């Protein structure tokens, strides 16, 4: 194919500072925040940085004409490798489309471009008394477009729900090059729910160019409690007790001892370093109710064995505690050169046995595992610590991951809580979906993107076709039953 | 479509100052550094971000990118070394360290032009190697500024001809008096709380001699003897930051020899760039058998004056200063030393002074040592952004704590025709003390 022709056409669309095709510079588009098992192996042929929806449309049409794949990317903070250009082609970096186009607090929405940084939107709307509720740990850096693609979660999803609950409408460029709007400001929109289809589709169905987000009213009062426990077990029990008492915290987060140590080393946030586990509990709402619930929560924690319950008194103390929690993944760099993050969900009641299993697997595979997670909704994040340079460690890590996922699925959980499937988990999809399930998804994909040009090789199991999935499914079943697969 | 062929790899990290691979790989490319990086915010290109630059270093270490690839040099020099990324990095990547090592690699292995070699020799060895020569040059500059030569040079277009217009604009006004490390001693006023040595430095002793005088007044008023111990020299920050750690080590040894005294409680520095590098002497001299241990003991005594006053508390109450100010954080105070609350606490201790925070107060102003001379385009983009943010507060003065930032802001304000002054935080405190009743008759700066 004619590289030169493609290059010239792209230059005409976005101008010289929007096209990167120097092979050495393209090195820095080989990664996102995923582990180097995935990141660092696939270089796009060209990176394009559009500024407008019209440019995106032109680029997509061009890609269609040339028959080359398009992989969209936000800030590159994703953990599942969804923004890696696995088949080369065009990497479409959306970060320059970062304008906030409209804030309409009366009707409770804002219209933003996909490159707007999650936290910056909330900072902008805060003086008016509103915020954007989904708050992934990477919210200081990640983009709203990326949140839409991954249907991102975050600590506050316990009360407020994940990204899909906060997206009212989307402007999206389809693989055909058409640009459409889905949804709208009304609470209910007639016809097929295309917004619902697109949120969480990881850039495989369309490229979002504008997002209409729901704005949530800031609560009157916020209270953050820190409870220290001797072990994960008692902290898990406290979690169940709080929810069972009918209290719905805004966030309910758990961290184990390893994580506490790493976070304290990084930020001196004031976590008790001798605790076996801590719960970070945020309550929000009307001042009187918050005060009442806080007392009740403290009491329940003590009943379950908490050695200390502390209340963050100032906004700064609160901020520090959250900073510690939200930087926990990165802080793992202080404990070991590499970490592998497992994102999975189990029913809340299955937390204690799951934690025990993770601990057993940690011993069995001789791998340190740190735990930091959204306890409130059973969304686990075991972080497996390892060193890539030690021969055989990566294989052990991957086998351990498979065992953890397998266990979670067996007790009624699922593959991913919030980080998406991407490249990382596509081959695990057969653990939870039947051939028919996957074929239904594939049918949808095909009707949007018949030539498979949008973010190829993601989400669906590698080498996916209905027949092959069947084989994979059998393999998975065989593994689950412990049968040698031939 | 095939990927275009990458350039072949001929040069790798080798010789002295190899960036520590363990530090490089402690980056897990989470991307938290992107929003705080000034160059990434301006260009929006991954290569201009800390994680991008670390990935480039990693690629060189792994033999996938050539050390002398123009892309690498471009990025290593575009970086301001402001270290905002370090302050937000959850993994604790010591970015400054590997950046400076990478620059040292380039200085060693990249062919330098005769002009470059001459300028490095003139600046780093002749002028900063011995501060007597630096002061002599400053006297010449003062003559140039005061005698009418400058206005002649400007009017005649000679500066433009020599390509010196930009440098001329950034040149500070040279003070009438210099404050020199000549062994003079200023006793504490009132009850004595300790004895400190003042680190005198280069441009602080000539252009900002008045800040040194203010520092001495504020410290003595708060009960500290201040000694201007002789034998000290340049801190070496500029050398270390631009890939010449060997000269940095030479200067570090001299400062340790001069200032490492059991009679001194602390070495006080009022230039954030200097205090940051003085605290990094242990890393700089880590392989020096004779000095490694001494460097640790010395650095433990180094305090930025703002940090020191906040730590020890003000024993004398400042008087009222009805003024609206905004605070511009020097990168090497806020990011390299994580001193952010203390300056605000000191300002808030002044009655009637109103501190109005500017947007992006911790984003680099573009000064970055001699960066504004080397990369004028990026430097002025950042400067304009900084001035917009600062002036939007309606402040009557911009307060900072580092000569580089102050020079940069002053040059920018002059170019805009703005009359808002740029003050060192210690000057503000000093003015507040001038407004307070003297607590001790002997506290005026009367020693000379």
Interface residues (C-beta under 8 A of the other chain):
Chain A: X1 X3 X6 X20 X21 X22 X23 X24 X25 X26 X27 X28 X29 X30 X31 X32 X33 X39 X43 X45 X49 X66 X68 X75 X76 X77 X88 X89 X93 X95 X96 X117 X120 X138 X140 X141 X142 X265 X266 X327 X328 X329 X330 X331 X332 X333 X334 X337 X338 X339 X388
Chain B: X1 X2 X3 X4 X5 X6 X7 X22 X25 X26 X27 X28 X29 X30 X31 X32 X33 X34 X35 X44 X45 X46 X47 X49 X52 X55 X56 X59 X64 X65 X69 X71 X88 X89 X90 X91 X92 X93
